[in-house]
C-alpha cells in the first residue's frame, strides 16, 4: 500500500512513517528540506520536499497514495487555518488517483478537555481546551468527508526518544 505522511520528519510523523515502512508499505514523507529528506531515505521512506503552505509541492504524491496521514502542524503564521487547509487539500485528493482513499487526522486528547478523570470514548462530545478549540471542527471535516474514509486519532501526551512536548 502507498502511504503519504505530512510531517514525515516530525516527532509523531517520523514514528508513524517508520512504523508504516516497517510494516512493508511504500511510504512518502513530506519534509521541508533535503537534509530532512536524507534522514527519511536512510529508512527507505521516500522524501517529498515541500511545505503545507504550498500544496502543489506534495499533492501529486498524495493523489497516488491510498492512505493520507496528517501529523504535521506548522506553528509559524496561522497554524490553525493552515491545518484546516491541509485537511481540505488531503480530502480533495480523495477524488483523484488511488482509490479508495483513507485520510487519517492526528488530533489529540486535549480535544476532550478536562474530563475530571471520567472515561471518554468516540461518543463523548468534545470539550476542547482553548489552545485546540479548532480541532473538533477539523475532526468533523475528516469524519464527514464523502471523498475519503476519514479517521481521527487523538493521541495522549506523546513523549519519547526525541523529547516530545517536554523536550521542546
C-alpha positions as CSV (number, residue, x, y, z in Angstrom):
1,X,0.0,0.0,0.0
2,X,1.2,3.5,-0.7
3,X,1.0,5.9,2.2
4,X,1.7,9.7,2.4
5,X,2.6,11.3,5.7
6,X,2.7,15.0,6.4
7,X,5.4,15.9,8.9
8,X,7.4,12.9,7.8
9,X,10.5,14.0,9.8
10,X,8.4,15.4,12.7
11,X,8.1,14.0,16.2
12,X,4.9,12.0,15.6
13,X,5.1,11.8,11.8
14,X,8.6,10.2,11.7
15,X,7.4,7.4,14.0
16,X,4.2,6.9,12.0
17,X,6.2,6.8,8.7
18,X,8.7,4.4,10.1
19,X,6.1,2.1,11.5
20,X,4.3,2.0,8.1
21,X,7.5,1.3,6.3
22,X,8.4,-1.5,8.7
23,X,5.0,-3.0,8.0
24,X,6.1,-3.2,4.4
25,X,4.3,-0.2,2.9
26,X,5.6,2.2,0.3
27,X,5.8,5.4,2.4
28,X,6.2,9.0,1.2
29,X,7.0,11.6,3.9
30,X,6.6,15.4,3.5
31,X,9.7,17.3,4.7
32,X,10.8,20.9,4.4
33,X,14.4,20.3,3.4
34,X,16.6,17.9,1.5
35,X,18.6,17.3,4.8
36,X,15.4,16.0,6.5
37,X,14.7,14.0,3.3
38,X,18.1,12.2,3.6
39,X,17.1,11.2,7.1
40,X,13.9,9.6,5.8
41,X,15.8,7.9,2.9
42,X,18.0,6.1,5.3
43,X,14.9,4.3,6.5
44,X,13.6,3.6,2.9
45,X,10.9,6.3,3.2
46,X,10.6,8.4,0.1
47,X,11.0,12.1,0.9
48,X,8.8,14.7,-0.6
49,X,10.4,18.1,-0.2
50,X,7.7,20.8,0.2
51,X,5.5,22.7,2.7
52,X,2.0,22.7,3.9
53,X,1.7,26.2,2.7
54,X,2.3,25.1,-0.9
55,X,0.1,22.1,-1.6
56,X,1.4,21.9,-5.1
57,X,4.7,20.6,-3.7
58,X,3.1,17.4,-2.4
59,X,-0.4,16.9,-3.9
60,X,0.8,14.8,-6.9
61,X,2.3,12.3,-4.4
62,X,-0.7,12.3,-2.2
63,X,-3.1,11.6,-5.1
64,X,-1.2,8.4,-5.9
65,X,-1.4,7.1,-2.3
66,X,-4.3,5.1,-0.7
67,X,-3.7,6.4,2.8
68,X,-3.0,10.0,3.7
69,X,-1.9,10.7,7.3
70,X,-1.8,14.3,8.5
71,X,0.6,14.6,11.5
72,X,2.1,18.0,10.9
73,X,1.3,21.3,12.5
74,X,3.1,24.4,11.5
75,X,3.3,26.9,14.3
76,X,4.5,29.7,12.0
77,X,1.8,32.2,11.0
78,X,-1.8,31.0,11.3
79,X,-1.3,27.3,12.1
80,X,-5.0,26.7,12.7
81,X,-6.0,28.0,9.2
82,X,-3.1,26.1,7.6
83,X,-4.1,22.9,9.4
84,X,-7.7,23.2,8.1
85,X,-6.4,24.0,4.6
86,X,-4.2,20.9,4.6
87,X,-7.0,18.7,5.7
88,X,-9.3,20.1,3.0
89,X,-6.5,19.5,0.4
90,X,-6.0,15.9,1.5
91,X,-9.7,15.2,1.5
92,X,-10.0,16.7,-2.0
93,X,-7.1,14.5,-3.1
94,X,-9.6,11.6,-2.3
95,X,-11.3,12.4,-5.6
96,X,-8.3,11.6,-7.7
97,X,-5.6,8.9,-8.1
98,X,-5.6,5.8,-6.0
99,X,-9.0,4.7,-4.8
100,X,-10.5,4.3,-2.3
101,X,-8.6,6.8,0.0
102,X,-8.4,6.9,3.7
103,X,-7.4,10.2,5.4
104,X,-6.2,10.0,9.0
105,X,-6.1,13.2,11.1
106,X,-3.9,13.3,14.2
107,X,-5.7,15.5,16.7
108,X,-5.0,15.0,20.4
109,X,-6.7,14.2,23.8
110,X,-6.8,17.9,24.6
111,X,-9.8,18.0,22.3
112,X,-11.6,16.1,25.1
113,X,-11.0,18.9,27.5
114,X,-10.8,18.5,31.3
115,X,-12.6,15.2,31.8
116,X,-12.2,15.3,35.6
117,X,-10.8,11.7,35.3
118,X,-14.0,10.4,33.7
119,X,-13.7,7.8,30.9
120,X,-14.3,9.2,27.4
121,X,-14.6,7.5,24.0
122,X,-15.6,8.3,20.5
123,X,-19.2,9.1,21.5
124,X,-18.2,11.7,24.1
125,X,-18.8,15.2,22.8
126,X,-15.5,17.2,22.6
127,X,-14.9,20.0,25.1
128,X,-11.5,21.2,24.0
129,X,-9.2,23.4,25.9
130,X,-8.8,26.9,24.3
131,X,-5.4,26.0,22.7
132,X,-7.0,23.4,20.5
133,X,-10.6,24.8,20.2
134,X,-10.3,24.5,16.4
135,X,-9.8,20.7,16.4
136,X,-13.4,19.4,16.7
137,X,-14.4,21.3,13.6
138,X,-11.4,19.9,11.7
139,X,-12.2,16.4,13.0
140,X,-15.7,16.8,11.8
141,X,-14.4,17.7,8.3
142,X,-12.4,14.5,8.2
143,X,-15.2,12.3,9.6
144,X,-17.9,13.8,7.4
145,X,-15.9,13.5,4.1
146,X,-17.6,11.9,1.1
147,X,-14.3,11.8,-0.8
148,X,-12.4,9.5,1.6
149,X,-12.8,7.3,4.6
150,X,-12.0,9.7,7.5
151,X,-10.3,8.6,10.7
152,X,-9.4,10.8,13.7
153,X,-6.7,9.7,16.2
154,X,-6.4,11.5,19.5
155,X,-3.0,10.5,21.0
156,X,-2.3,11.4,24.6
157,X,0.7,13.4,25.6
158,X,3.4,12.0,23.5
159,X,7.0,11.7,24.7
160,X,10.0,9.6,23.9
161,X,13.3,9.5,22.1
162,X,13.3,12.9,20.6
163,X,11.9,14.9,23.5
164,X,8.3,15.4,22.6
165,X,6.3,18.1,24.4
166,X,8.6,18.2,27.4
167,X,11.8,18.4,25.3
168,X,10.7,21.3,23.1
